[in-house]
């Protein structure tokens, strides 16, 4: 019996390209790339994770969910979050306080700077004026009255044209509510699940107590700004004097 090594290799006859039996190569059409959807580019989970990471970096809870993360991990995110950091410079301390104020109201740097210039020109302490002005924003009023759970949700309500001020539709979250004005949900939108949860008091337990400058009728989904807020009443974690020093040095 012949061994496997002695066996001659099997040859396969080649087909000439001139032969009529030669297979023709068909070029397949290029496959069009799939369009990226909003879910693929920026997912809700990634946005939530960024809020929690920012909360841990600043040492404050920006959302109710971030508060739970801070209880479990009360240190900065990252590989060296648990290690003791070197002492921050004066500039770093002022910068962090400014970032805290920005993050709690969810505004851009340009918006905060405009508010600071206005507060600086007004009578009284600049830092207190700054916080009081920010607290009179429409999205902040919705959060303080527990109609919205977070600032991002309040902004979405306003932009999607669900909120009225004294019966007039307002679609700008930065709209400054004046004392005496009534903020309420549009009647056609009251039946939505997001507002039904708020009317049932679904956000009351996770948000700070309603401040004294607001009269809230949550079952009617409305809130009235009685007077101008005072800094001591505003539930914002920030040393406003350091914010003033930050902008004054620039």
C-alpha positions in Angstrom: 0.0 0.0 0.0 1.3 3.4 -1.0 1.8 5.9 1.8 0.3 9.3 1.9 3.7 10.9 1.2 4.0 8.8 -2.0 0.7 9.9 -3.4 1.0 12.3 -6.3 -0.7 15.7 -5.7 -4.0 16.1 -7.4 -3.9 18.6 -10.2 -6.8 20.7 -11.2 -7.1 21.6 -14.9 -7.1 25.4 -15.5 -9.8 26.9 -17.6 -8.6 29.3 -20.2 -10.1 32.7 -20.0 -10.9 32.5 -23.8 -13.1 29.4 -23.2 -16.8 30.0 -23.4 -17.3 28.0 -20.2 -15.1 30.3 -18.2 -17.1 31.9 -15.4 -17.6 35.6 -15.7 -16.9 37.8 -12.6 -19.8 40.0 -11.7 -19.0 43.2 -9.8 -21.4 43.7 -7.0 -22.8 47.2 -6.5 -21.3 49.1 -3.6 -23.2 48.9 -0.4 -24.4 52.3 0.8 -23.4 53.1 4.4 -26.2 53.0 6.9 -27.3 56.4 8.1 -26.5 57.1 11.8 -29.5 57.8 13.9 -29.6 60.1 16.9 -29.7 57.0 19.1 -26.4 55.8 17.6 -24.6 59.1 17.9 -25.6 60.3 21.3 -27.5 57.9 23.4 -29.6 58.7 26.5 -27.4 56.5 28.6 -24.2 58.3 27.6 -25.8 61.7 28.4 -26.8 60.5 31.8 -23.3 59.1 32.5 -21.8 62.4 31.6 -24.0 64.1 34.2 -23.0 61.7 36.9 -19.3 62.0 36.1 -19.6 65.8 36.1 -21.4 65.6 39.4 -18.6 63.6 41.0 -16.0 65.9 39.5 -17.6 69.0 41.0 -18.7 67.3 44.2 -22.4 68.2 43.9 -25.5 66.3 42.7 -26.8 67.8 39.4 -29.7 65.3 39.1 -31.5 63.0 41.5 -29.8 60.0 39.9 -26.4 61.6 40.3 -27.1 62.0 44.0 -27.3 58.2 44.3 -24.0 57.8 42.5 -22.3 60.3 44.8 -23.5 58.3 47.9 -21.8 55.2 46.5 -18.7 56.9 45.1 -18.0 60.2 46.9 -14.9 60.9 45.0 -13.8 62.2 41.6 -14.1 59.9 38.5 -11.2 58.4 36.8 -8.2 56.2 37.6 -6.9 58.6 40.3 -10.2 59.7 41.7 -9.6 58.1 45.1 -6.1 59.3 45.5 -5.5 62.5 47.4 -4.9 65.4 45.1 -2.4 68.2 45.6 -3.7 71.4 47.0 -5.6 73.5 44.4 -4.4 77.0 43.5 -6.6 80.0 44.1 -7.5 80.1 40.5 -8.6 76.5 40.5 -10.8 77.0 43.5 -12.5 80.0 41.8 -12.8 78.1 38.5 -14.5 75.2 40.2 -17.1 77.4 41.9 -17.9 79.0 38.6 -18.3 75.6 37.0 -20.6 74.5 39.8 -22.9 77.5 39.2 -22.9 76.9 35.5 -23.6 73.2 35.8 -26.5 73.6 38.3 -28.4 75.9 35.9 -27.2 74.1 32.7 -26.1 77.3 30.9 -23.2 78.1 28.6 -20.3 80.3 29.6 -21.4 83.1 27.4 -24.8 83.2 29.1 -23.3 83.2 32.6 -21.0 86.0 31.6 -23.9 88.1 30.3 -25.8 87.5 33.6 -22.7 88.5 35.6 -22.3 91.8 33.7 -26.0 92.6 34.4 -25.6 91.7 38.1 -22.5 93.8 38.4 -24.4 96.9 37.2 -27.4 96.4 39.5 -27.6 97.7 43.0 -26.6 95.4 45.8 -24.1 92.5 46.0 -23.0 91.2 42.6 -22.9 87.5 43.7 -26.4 87.6 45.2 -27.8 89.5 42.2 -26.3 86.9 39.9 -28.0 83.9 41.7 -31.3 85.7 42.0 -31.3 86.5 38.3 -30.6 82.9 37.4 -33.3 81.7 39.7 -35.9 83.7 37.9 -35.3 81.8 34.6 -38.3 79.9 33.4 -36.6 76.5 33.4 -35.4 77.1 37.0 -39.0 78.0 38.1 -40.3 74.7 36.6 -37.7 72.7 38.6 -38.2 74.6 41.9 -42.0 74.1 41.6 -41.5 70.3 41.0 -43.3 70.5 37.6 -40.0 69.3 36.1 -37.6 66.8 37.6 -34.4 68.2 36.2 -33.2 71.4 34.4 -32.8 69.4 31.1 -36.4 68.2 31.4 -37.7 71.7 32.1 -35.8 73.1 29.1 -37.4 70.4 26.9 -40.9 71.3 28.2 -40.3 74.9 27.3 -38.7 74.3 23.9 -41.5 71.9 22.9 -44.0 74.6 23.6 -45.9 73.1 26.6 -45.4 76.1 29.0 -47.4 79.3 29.2 -46.6 82.5 31.2 -49.7 84.5 32.0 -51.5 82.7 29.2 -48.8 83.4 26.6 -46.7 80.7 25.0 -43.0 81.0 25.8 -40.5 78.7 24.1 -37.2 80.2 25.6 -35.9 78.5 28.7 -33.9 81.7 29.5 -37.1 83.8 29.7 -37.0 85.8 33.0 -40.2 85.5 35.0 -41.3 88.7 36.7 -42.8 88.8 40.2 -46.6 88.2 40.0 -46.5 86.2 36.7 -48.1 82.8 36.6 -46.3 79.9 35.0 -48.6 76.9 34.0 -48.8 74.0 31.6 -50.8 74.4 28.4 -54.2 72.8 28.8 -53.8 70.6 25.8 -50.6 69.2 27.3 -51.8 68.5 30.8 -52.9 64.9 29.8 -49.3 63.9 28.9 -47.7 61.3 31.1 -44.8 63.5 32.0 -47.2 66.1 33.4 -49.5 63.6 35.1 -46.5 62.3 37.0 -45.6 65.8 38.1 -49.2 66.6 39.1 -49.3 63.5 41.3 -46.2 64.7 43.2 -43.8 62.3 41.6 -40.9 64.7 41.8 -41.5 66.2 45.3 -39.5 63.6 47.2 -36.3 63.9 45.1 -36.2 67.7 44.8 -35.6 70.4 47.5 -38.5 71.9 49.4 -40.5 74.6 47.5 -38.9 78.0 48.3 -41.0 80.8 49.8 -40.9 83.0 46.8 -43.1 80.5 44.9 -46.8 79.7 45.2 -47.3 76.3 43.7 -50.5 74.4 42.9 -49.0 71.2 41.7 -52.4 69.5 41.0 -53.1 72.4 38.6 -49.6 72.3 37.2 -49.0 76.0 37.9 -46.7 78.2 39.9 -46.6 81.9 40.6 -43.5 83.9 41.4 -44.6 86.0 44.4 -41.4 88.1 44.7 -37.8 88.3 43.8 -35.8 85.3 45.3 -33.3 85.9 48.0 -29.9 84.2 47.9 -30.4 82.4 51.3 -33.6 80.8 49.9 -32.1 79.5 46.7 -31.0 75.8 47.0 -27.8 76.2 45.0 -24.4 74.9 46.2 -21.9 77.6 45.3 -19.7 80.3 46.9 -20.9 83.2 44.8 -18.1 85.5 46.1 -15.5 83.2 44.5 -17.4 83.4 41.2 -17.3 87.2 41.4 -13.6 87.1 42.1 -13.1 84.7 39.1 -14.7 87.2 36.6 -13.2 90.2 38.3 -9.7 88.8 37.7 -10.2 88.3 34.0 
